[in-house]
Amino acid sequence: MPNTEFKRRMDDRLNRWYKGMNPHEDPKQQQRRQYVAGLVNKTSMFKYAHRLKLPLPERFAEVDSLDALDCQALPERVVVKPNNAANNDGVLLFDGTREVFTNDTVALRDRAEYIRNRYHDSGILKPNSRIIAEEFIQDFDPQYTIPRDFKVYVAGGRPWVIQVVNRQGPKAQWSHRYYSQDWIAYDHFQRENALAPEIECPLHFNSLMELSTRIAQDIGCFMRVDFYITTERVVFGEFTSYPNAGLQFTEIGNNVLCDLMDRYPDPF
């Protein structure tokens, strides 16, 4: 896919929000921009979510080094991840003696060494990375061992577009589908993953919209907010300010997202 206007806008955001280019003329708005940009860090997000009373996965540990992570004290079913990575980099899903993404067999006594080796080989940890261990969410549909992501694009204080991502199996088999806020399916919106079949409106959809609206009204800008849905509730996952680096969006996706950014421009 050629670069799109949405890709150009995401690159502009990267430069303004994270590289310090073209700071806002109002120092307070620039400070607000930097605060919102920093919410992609999962430590900052966790504090924000508590302030806004958002439902979160249970957090078992957050430590400043792998050596400080007591793997023996963690539940058998647990997620381990860095606080400042993206695109599922460094995310390890342990279900007993299995790492679910890779299907590797990992004895409980060998988890710490396995995590060190995986992170060392990937080079994903930065000098300021912290390590988080949290609840391994179970999707409301038990056929999904890896919970689906329900990623909501918000702007102007409202949710508009929902991306549902299925990460079962090897990465080449991952699929997704985009829906409007009224749960009308889009066709090829973005080509990072295969196009998934349409699904029915999910359990707790109203709660998903309510939580997305709560966040959207608070941050007041274009953002993607990511959730999981269990049988009992919607669980907030993270912020994404630079979705897929703007890449692989089709003409439909480009037009819908650029239209949102035009109608509801960021205040900072």
N, C-alpha and C positions, 0 to 999 in steps of 0.2 A: 504493500500500500504506500502511495506517496504521502509526504507530509501534508497535514491538513491545517486549517486555521486553528482548530483546537490544539493541535500539537504546538503551533507557534505560541498560543496563549499559555500553555503549560510551561514552555521554555521561558517565557517572559516572567511567569510566576516564580519559577525556580530562581531566576536571577534576582528578582526583587525581594522575595521572601527569605531566601537562604544564602544569597551571595552579596547582599547589601547594596545592590544597584538601585538607583533612583529612589532613595528614601522619601517617605511622605513628608510634605512640607510642614505638616502639623506634628510636632514631636509626640503628642499623645496618641495620634493615629498610627504613627510609626511604631510606638511601643505596643499598641494593640496588635498590629500586624505581626510583630515578632513573637508575641505571646501565642496567638492563634497558630502561627507557623510551627511553634515548638510543641504543639499538642500531638504531633506525629510520634514524638518520643513517648514510649509506653509508660515510663515513670511519671512524666508530666500528665499524660492522659489519665492515669489512675487517680491522681489528686483531683483533676478536673471532674472526673466522673463521680467521685465522692461528693464534691461540692454540689453537683447537679442532681445527686441522688439517683444515678443511673444504675441499673442492675448489672453486676459484673461477675465474671468467673471468680470462684474463690481463689485467693492468692495464698500459696503456701510458703513462698520465700521470694525475696529479692536481694541479691548479694552482688558485691562489686568484683567478684572473681570466681572462676570455676572452682578454685580450691576451697572457697568458702561455702560452696553448695553441698549440703549434707544430703546426699542422695538416699541414704538409708532411712532418713526421717520422712521421705516423701511417700505419698500413696503409690500403689502399684500402677494406677491409672493417672497419668499426669502429663502436662505439656511443659516442655522446657524450651525457652527461647531468649534471644537477646532483646534488650529494651529499645534498640535503635536500628533494627534492620527492617527491610521491606521485602515484599514479594515472597513471603514465606521462607526467606533465607534464614537458616539456622533454627527453624522450628522443628522440634522433635516431639513426636506423639508416642508416648509409652503406654501400652495396654498390657499389663503383666510383663511377660518376658518378650514381648514383640514391640519393635518400633514400627508403627503402622505405615508411614510413608514408604519406607524401604522394604518392609516385611522382614527386616533383620531380626534374628533371635538374639536377645540380650539378657543374660541372667541378671537378676536384681543386684547381685554383688559386683557385677561388671559395668553397671550403668555409668558410674563416674568416669571410668577409663574410656568407655564408648563415647560419651559426650565430649571429653577432651580431644579424642582422636578426630571426631567429626568436625569440631570447630577448628582444630589445627589444620586439617586437610582443606577446609573450605576457605580459611582465612577471613571468615566473616566478622570476627570480633574486632572492634576498634579499641584504642586505648581507654576510651571512656565508657565502654559497654558495660552494662550491668546484666545479670542473668536472672530471669524470672522463672519461677515454677508455679503453675496454676492449674486449676481444674480443667480436666479434659471433658469438654461439653459433649453430651449425647444429643444428636439431632432428634427432633420430634418423630421423624420417620426412622425406625430402627434399621432399615436396610442401608442407611448411610453411616458406615463406621467412622468416617471423617465427616464432621458436621459441615453442612453446606453454609456458605457465606451468603448473607443477605445484605448487599451493599447498596446503600441509599444515597443518591445524589441530591443534595439540598441547595437551595438558593432562595434569597428573599424571604427567609424565615419559614420555608415550607419544603417538604419532600416532593420530588418530581419523578425520579427514575429509580428503579430497583433492579440491580443485577444479582442474579442467583447463580452461584458458582458451585459446581460439583467436582470435587477433587478425588473421587474414587479411582483407584488403580494408578498405573504409570502416568506421568505428566502428559504424555502424548494423547492420553485418553480423556483428559479433563475437558469439561464442557461447561457452557454457561448460556444464560438467556437474559435479556433485558425486558423489563415491563414498565408500563407507565404507572403513575400513582393510582390509577383506577384498575390496575392489574390487567391491562391489555398488552399482549406480547408484541414486542418489536421483532422484525426479521433481523438480518445481519447488522447489528449495531456496532460490534467490535469483534475483531477476528483473532484475539489472543488465544482463545480456546475454541473448540468445536461448538457448533450451534446445538444446544440441548433441546429436546422436545418441550413443548409447553407443559406447564404444571398448573394445578389448581391453586387458587389463592391460598397462601399458607395459613396454618394455625397461628393465632394471635396476631393477625395482620393489623388489626386496629391498634394494638399495643405498639407494633413496629412503627406505624405512622405517628402515633402520639409521642414516642420517644424521639423519633427523628425530628419532629416539629419542635420539641423542647430544646434540642441541641441547635437546630437551625435558627430559632429565634434568639438564642443566646449568643452564638458566634457571629451571626449576621453576614455571612459570606458564602460563596460557592465552596462546597466541600463534599467529600464522600465520607459517609459514616457507616461503619461496618458492624454487623450484628450476627448472632446465631439465634436459633429458635429451638427451644426444648419443648417437651410436652407441657411444661408448666409455665414457661415465661420466655420473654425475649431477653437476650443477654448482649450487652454492648461489648464490642471487641476493640476497635481502634478507629483513629482518624486517618484518612488518606487525602492529602492536599494536592497530590501530583499523580492522579490515577493513571497507571500504566505508562507513565512518562508521556502521556498524550498519544501513544503509538497505537496503530492498528485500528483506529476508529474509522468506520465506514462513512459514506456521505450522510447516511441517516444519523449515525451517532454524532458526527461532527456538527451537523445542523441543529440537532436537538440541544446539545450541550452549549454550543456557542450562543444559541438563542436565549438560553437561561442566563448566561453571563451578560448578554446585552440587556435583557429586561431587568436583571437584578445585579447590577455591578457591585463589586466589593467596595465597601465604604472606606477601606484603607489600602 
